[in-house]
Amino acid sequence: MAFDTTFPDGFLWGAATASFQIEGATTEGGRSASIWDTFAAIEGNVANKDTGDPACEHYHRMPQDVVMMKALGLDAYRFSVAWPRVIPDGVGAVNAEGIDFYDRLVDQLLDNGIRPFVTLYHWDLPQVLDDRGGWLSRDSAPWFGEYAAAVVGRLGDRVRNWTTLNEPWCSSFLSYSLAHHAPGHADELEGLLAAHHLMLAHGTAVPIIRDLCPGAEVSITLNPTQVLGPEDPTAADLDAVRRADNNYNGVFYSPLFHGEYPNSMLEDVAHLTDGSFIHDGDLATISAPLDNLGVNNYFPTRVRAGDPGANPTRLAGCEGVEAVAPQGALTDMGWEQNPDAHRQILLRSAQESGLPVYITENGSAWADTVSADGAVHDPERTAYLHSHLQAVREAIDEGADIRGYFAWSLMDNFEWAFGYDKRFGIVHVDYDSQVRTIKDSGHEYARIIAAHHGRS
Ligand code: PNW
């Protein structure tokens, strides 16, 4: 199928990765353990007992990987920095070998004409800081500020695009309430506390980044999801949608962009907390003005009203919210393919934030293999790419100021609790040989980029 949709001049085409998911070398170069090393070491947490090694051995293969990005024609590359490489004790001394790696990566990207988009935190908190309370501690804000200063102080002369956090919903609710991610806690209130402290850390870092990098474009990446109720909803269904929307979206949108928590959410969590975790001045810190918003979106969330007793929730404020199975065609993650929900959440994100939006992640997992002809035929991923890019174009036409799209992911990698089983790459990785093979979808993405730049 020919895809010939056009995008505005200056639209940026990229691909994204994250440190823990691709680097490997978890004990090399002075890196200390992260909460994901600890979590993966416990049987039952990650499929096949997979760990952060070998991943894509990107720590040792970085120059070739950048050459591959160049071959794909990428304008931009979004990566994250591993806090335990840069400050192995969490706070204090900077590890020269750790920060040097990212320094070389930035130079290699710039030499190849690729713009770096740096995420400071994509879930690999130093274990030593979790030992001191992790994101449940308010001290996490100054810890993060110190770490941000170390990274921006070193790379800020060449990097303009800075993202504080990746998907704080995942590093709070998914990690502290649902126990799916490190550190694997299962407590209804903890998710909310972690979310607040993550945003406080974000807001603390914003002025530090601006000080150290004049001209910086400062951002946060959220993973908002369109919450869909039944077609013919009852009042109780609408209330379930409202509660779920507060937990997934409002809990971040409102403090970051409106300087307050949703009132209805504070009422819904009143049985858990009197709100005293929110100190005077916190919301002013959290709502520091940003330059753009990163949106990661893969699928919508379907809910309806259920019996609170029969469906106990561990998501704060979601009493009585029952999850509904995804509909229609699913990906290998079991995620619903719904480009129209993608369009809707992009519009909503642009409106809520009033900011330019970058899609900092979007993509799909499929059970890809290398064929006898040496290629990786992944028509489903290509179809997902086409349909979601079409949705991006429609959102732009309807008024959203969308500046770029980053495919998740540049290459197959460690997919968190699913280990190496789930493949999101537009490039295939053979984890035995570490051979990289551009998939058919990767070739198609390269063609779309070349066409956009009038190179085809
Ligand atoms: C995002 N959920 O994770 C992350 O930013 C990536 O590191 C990850 O590889 C990618 O999406 C694909 O999963 C998510 O359960 C993990 O809702 C889980 C969820 C959402 C996003």
Boltz pocket constraint, residues with backbone or C-beta under 6 A from the ligand:
constraints:
  - pocket:
      binder: B
      contacts: [[A, 18], [A, 21], [A, 166], [A, 167], [A, 170], [A, 174], [A, 223], [A, 296], [A, 361], [A, 408], [A, 414], [A, 415], [A, 416], [A, 424]]
      max_distance: 6.0
